[in-house]
Amino acid sequence: MAYNTRISTEEKATLLEWLKEGKGYTEISSLLGGKISKQRVKQIAQQYRIDAFSIKKSNKKEAISAQMFAKFGERWQDKEYRSSLIYQTMRSKFNAKRANASRGKWDFTVDFGTLTFPSHCPILGIELNYFTDGYAQEDSVSFDRVDSSKGYINGNVLVISWRANRIKNDGSAEEHQKIASFLQQHSVS
């Protein structure tokens, strides 16, 4: 696709508003009818020192908080109540994972009490969302087998983000190190 590098003053003003709302670079490029690339949108964001990603993340966090407040009311502000909800949610997910593992080839002998439920993914550092409905999202919690060749056994299971689990999938530490080295050598400043 051939891109123009110029947009009108009105389109630029609209682009800046979209960035301030937290819209993504690809989304803005599409909204402008593909006149400019997502890379150009990123350059404009950097020029005006607008961190659209942080804005989007903050908006999402506020939306989740509002959704939880709407669902649970004033009790959502109580840390103990939230902790009990996380416990109930994770217990339910744990039981679903155990049932799923029993249909597959993996042993499932991990004790629920040995697991820790962090607020942030220990790999990527993103805040975990324990209350996603339906399909997994990037910040959904996931039970990860540290050593993919072993089952869900004590010492081999961590709670991490779905995104980290998806990235990690079945690659070895050596393969991931090779990918990281390659990306560091070929990164564009």
N, C-alpha and C positions, 0 to 999 in steps of 0.2 A: 504494500500500500504506500502510495506516495503522499507525503505530508507537506503541508505548507508550514513555514516557520513563523508566519505572521498571522495575527488575529486582530480583529478590530479593538478599539479602546473599550467599547461596550462589552465585547466578549471577554476581554481581559479582566474587567471589573467583575463580571459574573464568575469567571474562573476563580478569582481571589475570594469571592464570597463562598463558593463551593469548597475551596480549601479550608476556609475558616469554619465551615460546617463539618469538616472531617471527611468529605468525600475522597475516594481513592483516585490515584493518578489515571488508572485505566478507565474508571468510570467517567472522569471529567473529559478525557480524550473522546470517549464515545458520545457524551452529552454535547460536545462541540462538533459532532458529526465527523470525527476523525480528521479535523483540520490540522491538528498538531498531535505529535506522539506523546505517549505517557512520559517519556524521558524529558521532553520539553516542558511538560506540566511540572515535573519534579524540579527542573532547573528554575522555573518561575517561583515555585514554592520556596526553594532555597534562597533565591534572590530577595524575596520579601520576608524571609525568616519565619515562614509558617510551617509548623510541624503538623501536617494533616494527620499523620499516623497517630500521634499522641492525642490529638483532638478526637479522632475517631474512637480510640481506645477509651478515653474519658467518657465520651458520649455513650458508648456501649455499657460501661460500668454503671453510669447513672441510670440507663434504661433498665438494666438488670435489677438494680436496687429498687427502682420504682415498681417494677414487675413483682418483685418479692414483697414489697410493702403492700401492694394491692392484694396479693394472694394471702399474706399472713398478718397484715395489719400492724398495729403498734408492737406486737410481740416480736416482729422482725428486728427491732432495735435492741432487744435483749440478747446479749452474747450467749448466755446459757441456753436460751431457746434455740438460737441459730445453731449452736453446737449439737444440740439434741436432734435437730433436723438433719444436719450433716451426718450424724451417726445413723439415723434411720435410713437416709438416702444411700449411704455407703453400704449399709447392711443389706439393703435390697439389691444393690448392684453386685455385691459380693455373692449373694445367693444366686443371682442370674448367671454370673460368671462360672460359678461352681456347676450349675446345671448344664451350661454350654460346654464346659470342659469335660463333663462326664459323657457327653455325646461324641466327643472327639478322642484324640489319642493321648491327652495330657493327664498326668496325675494331678490331683487337686487335694493336697493335704495341708495347705497353709492355714494357720489359725488366724481368725479375724483379729483377735486381740494383739497379735504381733505386728500388725500393719500400722503405719503412721499416716495421717491424712494432713499433708502440708497445705498451707494457704497458697503457695506458689509452686510451680513445677520445678523440681530439683535440677532438671537439665536445662530448660530454656528460661526459667525465671518468670514466666508469665503467670498471672493470677489464675488460679483454678476456679472453674465454675462447677460446683457440685450439683446444680439444679437444672441442667439442660434437659429439655424435653425432646423426645424423639431422636433424631439423627445426631450423631456425634459432631461436635464443633471443635475448633482448634483448641479451645480452653477447657473442654470437657475432661473429666477425670478418666483415667484408664489404668487398668492393672497390667503392669509390665513384667514380663519374665526377663530378669537381668541376663541370664544365660538362656538363649532361645532354644537350646537343645534339651533343656530340663523343663519339668512341669512347674505347676504352681505349688511350690513347696516352700517351707520356711526358709528364709534367707535368700530366696530367689525372686521375690515379688516386691515391687515398689509401686506406689501410686504416683503417676506422672500425668502430664497433659496428653491428650489424644494426639496432638500434633507431634510431640516428641516421640511417642510410641510409633506413629506412622513413619516418621523419618528413620528411626532406629530399625524398625521392622526386623529383618533377618540379616542385616549386615554385620560383619565382624568388626571388632575394634580397629583392626589393621585397615580394613576397607574404609571405614569412616575417617581414619587418620589420613589416608591417601586422598580422600575427597577434600578434607579440610586443607591439606597442604596445597592441593591443586587450586582451590578457590583463593587461598591467600596469595599464591603466585600470580594468579590471573585476575585479581580484582581491579576494577576500574575506579580510580580516585575521583 
